[in-house]
Amino acid sequence: MGYVHCPKQKGIQARRRTRFRAGHQYFPPRTPFETETQTVVIGSSSNTEDLSGEATAAGTAGPSTGLQMTMRPRQNKHHTLTQQSHKTCKKVSGMNLVDSQKMEAMFNELLLHVKGDNHCKDATMRIVKTEKWGLGWKYVWGCERCKFKSRKFKLYQEIQTAKPGPNPAAINMTLQTGLSDMPIGNSKARVLLTSLNVVPPALAAMQKASNKVGKTIIEVNSADMKEKRKNLQCNSPGVINIAMDTRYNSTRTISYSKPGQSSSQAVALACETMTENQYIIGTAIQNKLCSTGQYLKSRGYDIDCPEGHVDCTANIPYVAPHSEYELARCIAEELASDDILVEYVTTDGDSSAARGIQDTYKTLFPEWTVIRQADPNHLGVSQVRKCNKANFSPQMFPGCTTRAEKKAAQKFLSLDVKHRCSLVYQKLYEESGGNILTIKSRLPKVMEATLKCYNSDCSMCRRHSLVCDGSGHSDWWTRSAALGPAGISNLQMEESDLILLKEILMMRLSESAADTLKLNTSTQKLEASNRGLSVSVPKNVNLPRNFEQRIASAVLRINNAQGTALQMKINKLGASLSPDVRIVLNSLDHRTRYLKAYKKQFKVKKRRTDRLGNLRYEHKMYMRRRDRLTADYEKGKLDHPYASQSQ
C-alpha cells in the first residue's frame, strides 16, 4: 500500500503541547492559593477512606503500603489570597469594553462582601484574573485582606443560541454588522481598535464571526427585497418596469498583466422604476475567487473551482468573462419565482441585460415580450463623445486661433449639445404629459429649430425651440452654462458642419430615439447605488469569502437608510441596542432624508450649475494670461528618446 502524503491538521501541534503529562510544568507557575496536590494510596488498608474524600495531602502522608498515585492538581476552592499571589497576577491595563448593566450587577455583588455577614473591614478589591472573549471580558475579583475570591463575571451581553457550547458575545457579532458597511475589513479594524488602546480580537476569530454574521445579513436583505417586491405587486399586479446595471469590482476594464477582464467579481442590480423610491428588488453576483481552492492548489491537490470542493465561494471559472446576459437571467428567474413579469427594462447602451431577461421569460411565458428602454444620460455621454471626435471645419469657432483653443471650444460645444437635448426632451415630456405620439409629432420642428439656432438663425426658436426665445436677452446663447462662460457667442458652420451636428442631435431628437425614451426613465439610481456599493466593497479590494454579504449589506442600507438597516441586522442576530444608540441611529436616518431632499431643490441645482459655469469662465480667463502655468505632464515623454536611440 503506497504512502499518501496528507498535510497535518491545523493546530495539532498546539493541542499536543497543551495535553497533561506527568511532571507537567505550568507556565506561569501555579501559586499556593490556586492549586492543591493530592496523593491517593491504592491497595492499602485505608484505601476506602482515601477514595471517600480523606486523601492525605502530599508531603504529610504517613507510612503506608500499596501503590501511590499523584492526582492532577486542581483549584483549591478554599484558597487564601496573599501578597505573593497578587504579584503573579497579570496587571489589567488599557481600555476594556464592558457592558454598563453587567458592570453594575458585578459591583452590587462585590459590595455584599463588604457589607454582608462576613464583612471585611478596609477591604481592598483587585482584579486577580481576566479572560478575553473577543472584545468582551471576564473578570475575577479578590480581596487582599481576606480569603475572598469572587466568581467569574461576564461583562458582555450574550446572544442566546440553541447550539452547544458557550453563547457568542453580542459585541463580537455586532462589530461585524458595522464593518460590513465600511470600506475596511478585519485587519484594519484591529488597527483601529489598537489605536484606541483596546486589545483587538484574534484575526481568525473575527473572520469566523464575519462568516456567521454574513449568512444573517444575506437572509435579512433577501427578505427585505422580497417584501418590497410584494408591496410593488399591490400597486401594479404582475407587471413592472425595471432598470438594470452591472458593477465590476475593478478600477480598469482590461488588465496589463493577466489575460481577459481585469475584474474578478461583478454584481448586477435591478431597481423598480414604478415608484419615486426606486427600490432595489433584485441582485445577482458572479465571483471568480475562492481562497479555499487556492490554498488546496498550493498544497498539490487537483482542485477546479467552482464547486470543486465543499464551501466553494466561486460560481464561475476564473478564466471565464463576466456576462451581463447571465446575470440578467438570474435576476429574471428571481422575479419570476414571485410571479412578476417585466415589460420595460432601462439599460445603458453596452448591456445585454434586456436580451437575458427576454430569453428567460421566453421559456416560461413564450408570448411575453420585454422592451428595452435607453438611458438618456448614457445617450448624452455618447453625444459628447461623438461631438468631440467630429471633424468640424477650422473656421467653425471664431476667435480660436490655436489648436488648443479650438479643442477646448469643441469640448464646450459637446457639453452644450448634451444639456440642450436633455432640457428639450424634458420640456416635451412635461407639455405632452408623456404622450409619445405628441412628442414624435413635434420633434421634426424642434430638430430644425435647434439646428438653425446653432447656425445663428433664431427665426424658429420662439415657436419650436422650447428653450430659446430668440429675443437676445434670454436666448440660448445667453442662458447656456457651457457656451456663455466659454465665450462662444456664435458658430460659423459650413454645410459639412451642419451635417455632422445634425447627426449628433438626431441621437436624442429623432423619432426612433423617442421610442426608446418614451418612459423617461434612467439608470441614475443604479449609478448612485454603485457608488454606495463602493463604501462596503471598494474596487481596489478583493473579498473572496465575504463579497456576497457585503453586497447584501450595502443594498439593505441603500433601500432602508443606514440606521434602519443596522437595527434590522442586529435584531435578526438576537442582540439589543440601548435607547441612546437607537436615538443616534434615528438621527442618522433623519439627516440622510434631509440631505436627499435638499439636493433635489431647484435653488440647489441652480447654484451647482452656476458654480460650474463660473469655474469654466475662470479657467478661460486664466488660460489667456501670459504668466499662467502650463501642464508639464505627458505620458511617457522621457521614454521616447531611448526608443529613438535604439533605432
PyMOL commands that set and color helices and strands:
alter all, ss='L'
color gray80, all
select helices_A, chain A and resi 12-18+47-51+83-88+100-115+170-179+186-195+203-235+291-298+324-337+353-364+376-389+403-432+436-454+461-465+476-479+483-486+495-509+511-516+524-536+547-560+562-573+579-599+602-623+640-646
alter helices_A, ss='H'
color red, helices_A
select strands_A, chain A and resi 35-36+38-42+56-57+67-70+74-75+125-133+136-143+153-154+239-248+265-272+280-287+341-347+371-374
alter strands_A, ss='S'
color yellow, strands_A
deselect
rebuild
show_as cartoon
